[in-house]
Each structure stands twice: as structure tokens, then as C-alpha cells.
Amino acid sequence: MNNDNNSIEAPVKASGEYFLELDSIRFLAFLLIFIHHTNDVSIPLVSDIQRIGWIGVDIFLCLSAFLLTRLLNLELKIHGKLSIGKFYVRRILRIWPLYFVYITFILAATNIFGTAEINYTRFATLATFTDNIATALYGFNPILATGHLWTISYEEQFYLLLPFFVLLAVRLETYWSRRLVLVIVISIGLMTRKLLMTSNVSFQPAAWVLPITHFESVIAGILLAMNYRKLFGKKSLFVILSITSFIVLWLFPDPEIDDLHVLISYPIVAIFSFSLIALVVTQTPGQSLLLRVIRYLGKISYGLYVFHVLCLTLAYHFNPFRNIFFDSLIALIACILFAALSFEIFEKKFLKLKQRYGTLTGRTLI
């Protein structure tokens, strides 16, 4: 991003059906984050994308919230209950293998090649999925190529609570009771974020990395999943909302500035993410070769996200072209190769194992 994350969820419409184009959205989200993390290339359009590329994290968050909430809701409707234990096992099998291999590799490389003192405390926060909390208190992780992994901690905390949110939403019988809970949750988040502005904790990155202060896109994804059937036939609305919100984000000041405009920019990016995903899931997917390639890149987006900072770091260190643009392009190509190999050779084994803990028929691999 998370960072994102992302992790990848099977883009399921219903039992056996996929939201194919959501894989394209995953790659778009990753590409925005990748460009955001590149060094300044001083190319007008690219520089603008670099400035707002942080929105890729929110797209990932909204997407994950939508898919997981929809599938948990479907499980509840079919079986009348949620198998929360199996949900956690599926999340562990999807996230943990590559994540722990990666941070173990970084630890080994730091021991072998590092010249600076190893920060074992921050390795511990990575291993316990509390690095976003450490980031809020002490800044982004200083260990090589791990500063983006706070998003994994964020998402693990989100996964821990999501089944209970779904159960609560379903058991609240009236529309107004659900709205009241939503207002309470949002109010608590906004007040917490406002309190950060007057506390001794650095407002950024604290407001960015904590679920309690960076929540709008997750809530947007949950609401999207709960109201999915009401979205059809509203293409024009989602086109207008996505374009308008993107333009506002493009023109808006950078949210890393410690200012009240953060209270506005996060809801705007949530509206953009909601509208973009709603637009995609209500459309018939295209079948061109280019789209199939982009969808595949979306399927491996978890690996792309995990590896991309390391690839950029290595590319800039060796500086083969002595040109930021071409060195960044080399990093992107290397990242795609690493992610594809990881997905095909390593991650797929755990995806197959994960199917044993499924609760729905067909290709509902959550």
C-alpha cells in the first residue's frame, strides 16, 4: 500500500462467477502505488500521478472490503452462520506464506550485506502485524524495502474484525439502526483523526496507517457489498462520481500536509474507489488480449506490491541506465517477473490448500 492490498481476493459475483475486471482494477491500484514510490522523473503527467498515487492503497482497501464482505454475506445467507475460523485460515494461507518468506529474506540480506545496525524491534513489529502502529508512533519502517508493509498489518487487523462487522450488519434488523451504527463508527474515526492534530504524535503518518483514522475506503467497500443489487442501471452516476472525485483529488493539496483538508481528502478517495469499483462490477467484461494480460497482472498484484519497493531500491542502487525513468521501468519489469514466478511456483500451492477451507461452492476463493 498497503501499502495494499494488497492481497488478492477471487473476484466473485456469485458461486462460480468472477468479477473479471476487478483484476484490472487491482493492477491499476498497484501501478498508482508503484509510480508514487518512484523517484521524481520530472515529467509533467508522471509527476502528477506520483503525487496522488497514494490513492492506490485506498482502491485496494475498498476492493478487499467489497469482495470479502460480499462473500461473507453470501455465506451467511446460504448457511445461516459464518465459519470465522475458516475465514481466518483462508486469510493466513493467502497472506502469510509470501509475506514471511519476504521479511525473512530481508532479515537475512540485512545480516549478510547490511552495514547499519539491524533494527530487530521493527522486524518484530513486522512479524506480529503491528508495524502500522509502530509506524504511527515512530515513522515508516527504516529497514530496507519494508516501509510499505504497514499495509499488511493494517489489513490483518481489518480481517480480524470484518466477520463481526458483517454479523452485526445482518443482525441489525432496521435500516435506521444500521445507519446509526455507521454514523457512530465514522464519528469515532473522525474525532480520533482530529485529536491526532492536537497530540504529540506526528499527524502523518499516524492518520494514514491506522484503521481507526483511515477508514473511509474500507467502509465504502463494505457498503458497496451490502448494497450490490441496487447498483445496476446506474452507470452514468458512477461515471460522473468517479471522474469528478478524481479531478478533485488531482487538484487537492497533498494529504501528507498536516492540515484539516485530510478530513476531506480521505472521504473523496473513498467516493472515487466506491464509484470505480461499482462501475466495473456492473459491466460486462471485455475479452481483448490486452485486458487478459492486465487481468493476469492483477491476479499477481499481491506479489507485485510486496516486491516493488525492493525492485525500485535495487534498480536505483545499480542505476543501469543512469536515468530515473528507465531505471524505474527496469524495476517494474523485474517486479512483474518476481511476482509471476512467486505466484506460479509458490503462492498457487497455498491457494489450492486454501480451497479446503472454503464454505461456498464454485470458485469462491476467499
SULBELDA-V209414 format. One record per backbone hydrogen bond with DSSP energy under -1.0 kcal/mol. CO is the residue of the C=O (numbers start at 1). NH is the residue of the N-H. Records with the same first field share a line. If there is no record, write none. Layout:
CO: NH, NH
This chain:
2: 4
3: 2
4: 6
10: 12
11: 19
14: 17
17: 13
18: 20
19: 22
20: 23
21: 25
22: 26
23: 27
24: 28
25: 29
26: 30
27: 31
28: 32
29: 33
30: 34
31: 35
32: 36
33: 37
43: 47
44: 48
45: 49
46: 50
47: 51
48: 52
49: 53
52: 55
53: 56
54: 57
55: 59
56: 60
57: 61
58: 62
59: 63
60: 64
61: 65
62: 66
63: 67
64: 68
65: 69
66: 70
67: 71
68: 72
69: 73
70: 74
71: 75
72: 76
73: 77
74: 78
75: 79
76: 80
82: 84
83: 87
84: 88
85: 89
86: 90
87: 91
88: 92
89: 93
90: 94
91: 95
92: 96
95: 99
96: 100
97: 101
98: 102
99: 103
100: 104
101: 105
102: 106
103: 107
104: 108
105: 109
106: 110
107: 111
108: 112
109: 113
110: 114
118: 120
119: 123
120: 124
121: 125
122: 126
123: 127
124: 128
125: 130
130: 134
131: 135
132: 136
133: 137
134: 138
135: 139
143: 146
146: 149
148: 151
149: 153
150: 154
151: 155
152: 156
153: 157
154: 158
155: 159
156: 160
157: 161
158: 162
161: 165
162: 166
163: 167
164: 168
165: 169
166: 170
167: 171
168: 172
174: 178
175: 179
176: 180
177: 181
178: 182
179: 183
180: 184
181: 185
182: 186
183: 187
184: 188
185: 189
186: 190
187: 191
188: 192
189: 193
190: 194
191: 195
192: 196
195: 198
202: 206
203: 207
205: 208, 209
210: 213, 214
215: 219
216: 220
217: 221
218: 222
219: 223
220: 224
221: 225
222: 226
223: 227
227: 230
228: 231
231: 234
234: 238
235: 239
236: 240
237: 241
238: 242
239: 243
240: 244
241: 245
242: 246
243: 247
244: 248
245: 249
246: 250
247: 251
248: 252
254: 257
257: 259
259: 262
260: 263
261: 264, 265
262: 266
264: 268
265: 269
266: 270
267: 271
268: 272
269: 273
270: 274
271: 275
272: 276
273: 277
274: 278
275: 279
276: 280
277: 281
280: 283
288: 292
289: 293
290: 294
291: 295
292: 296
293: 297
294: 298
295: 299
296: 300
298: 301
300: 304
301: 305
302: 306
303: 307
304: 308
307: 311
308: 312
309: 313
310: 314
311: 315
312: 316
313: 317
314: 318
315: 319
323: 327
324: 328
325: 329
326: 330
327: 331
328: 332
329: 333
330: 334
331: 335
332: 336
333: 337
334: 338
335: 339
336: 340
337: 341
338: 342
339: 343
340: 344
341: 345
342: 346, 347
343: 348
347: 351
348: 352
349: 353
350: 354
353: 356
354: 357
355: 358
363: 365
364: 366
365: 10
